[in-house]
Amino acid sequence: MNGGHVFGRHSAAQLPKVVAGDDVWLIDSAGKRYLDASGGAAVSSLGHSNRVVLDAAKEQLDAIAFAHTGFFTSDPAEQLADKLVSLAPDGIDRVYLVSGGSEAVEAAIKLARQYFVEVGQPQRSQVISRWQSYHGNTLGALAAGGNRWRRAQFEPLLPSTMHQIDPCHYWRWGGPDESAFDYGQRVANQLEDKIIELGADTVAAFFAEPVVGATMGAVPASEGYFKRIREICDKYGVLLVLDEVMCGAGRTGTYFASEQEDIVPDIICMAKGLAAGVQPIGAMLCSVKIYDAIAKGSGFFQHGHTYMGHPVAAATGLAVIGEIERLGLLENVQKMGRTLRDALDARFGQDPYVGDIRGRGLFLGIELVADKETKQPFEPGLGLNKLIKKAAMAEGLICYPFGGTVDGKSGDHILLAPPFIIDETHVEMIVDRLDLAIATAFAQSGVS
Ligand SMILES: Cc1ncc(COP(=O)(O)O)c(C=O)c1O
């Protein structure tokens, strides 16, 4: 245990100290091994000791660690951008490399705004997103997000040009006689209503996570939802920004999560799995139309960060994509995703307190409820998700439980996002340890 001067997320004194990583395992200073079944927060997609990736980072450090992008470009940055564009949906043509997810989202907000200034529509300054989404913690990204708990104390600082519509989560919000498709269309149409309410020519962009991660626990939208969203954006000239910071980079079984929605966004945000946690990196990808508007207009995107296009981060990201391809890991994500999903269904499907098991690929969520029939969440004061996290760590399992699943306050879910390299034995361990952790947390909170 440590308790020094680090101003961390929580009091450092409560946390074990990590000293090593081995395959899918994290090892603390007491030698205890934790199966990393959430990759932290869906970050460590290749586990913790991929030699090829670690060597790529070291080689780049030896060649040139950093040169400011105001003066130089670099091979790793150029090659990573080329590679991402080759994988991205048609029309996505440019890559803006930053250092994390919030930076990617900030860049997207500002690019959407500047695009409309460049094309002579400066009245477009409003941004719409969804309640219960998470787009990052910097002020712009926080304002674009829809998690009330994260926003609450900063609300006075958040711009009034950011607006939210409902999320798309059929299991919780679908009507009793409504099909998933009809529900998806109904909530997608809220975007049109909101655009009209704000003034059809004042909206710049709509932001959404294709699979909602941290704040809802791996919730994909209903079939047809994103197609309808794309139609509405096209109708009103609004840019569609998909935030794939958590669900992208292979996590759902395709390199881009939006591939499974069969739509092409105007802007994609990525981070986390892009360099699998070996280096901090993020990326904002945009269409040729947006890039050209700026290139042929002012010629300068009024943005930038010191560490953008960092050569070591870019070399690492490139190596991660190389390993995903060399080891056929998208196939393993699909296969092990099904195996893990089946194992979760088998173990927890009949549990009276497990309301929903959902997700895509190796991005799965379990939502806990006090009453399966009514979907009534547990009393937030129980702190169930925190107890599960602690009990799981005691069992040697890293998972990502969180609260506020329903409305930012109540609701508990557990997010699983294990490395793409897991096999059946890991799946068994994850399910066994999670089962024990949930039982311990229930016992501690008096739920029988
Ligand atoms: C969907 C999404 N967008 C943005 C972010 C912010 O990324 P970062 O924490 O790297 O700033 C996150 C982080 O969890 C995320 O899940």
The ligand as a MOL file (V3000), in Angstrom:
LIG
                    3D

  0  0  0     0  0            999 V3000
M  V30 BEGIN CTAB
M  V30 COUNTS 16 16 0 0 0
M  V30 BEGIN ATOM
M  V30 1 C -16.6240 7.0440 -24.9330 0
M  V30 2 C -15.5450 7.8280 -24.2530 0
M  V30 3 N -15.1960 9.0150 -24.7380 0
M  V30 4 C -14.2140 9.7560 -24.1780 0
M  V30 5 C -13.5490 9.3000 -23.0610 0
M  V30 6 C -12.4670 10.1360 -22.4520 0
M  V30 7 O -11.2350 9.5400 -22.6840 0
M  V30 8 P -9.9710 9.9160 -21.7730 0
M  V30 9 O -10.2630 9.3740 -20.4070 0
M  V30 10 O -8.8230 9.2080 -22.4610 0
M  V30 11 O -9.8100 11.3840 -21.7940 0
M  V30 12 C -13.8710 8.0620 -22.5180 0
M  V30 13 C -13.1920 7.5520 -21.3260 0
M  V30 14 O -13.6350 6.6480 -20.6560 0
M  V30 15 C -14.9040 7.2980 -23.1250 0
M  V30 16 O -15.2750 6.1100 -22.6370 0
M  V30 END ATOM
M  V30 BEGIN BOND
M  V30 1 1 1 2
M  V30 2 1 2 3
M  V30 3 2 2 15
M  V30 4 2 3 4
M  V30 5 1 4 5
M  V30 6 1 5 6
M  V30 7 2 5 12
M  V30 8 1 6 7
M  V30 9 1 7 8
M  V30 10 2 8 9
M  V30 11 1 8 10
M  V30 12 1 8 11
M  V30 13 1 12 13
M  V30 14 1 12 15
M  V30 15 2 13 14
M  V30 16 1 15 16
M  V30 END BOND
M  V30 END CTAB
M  END
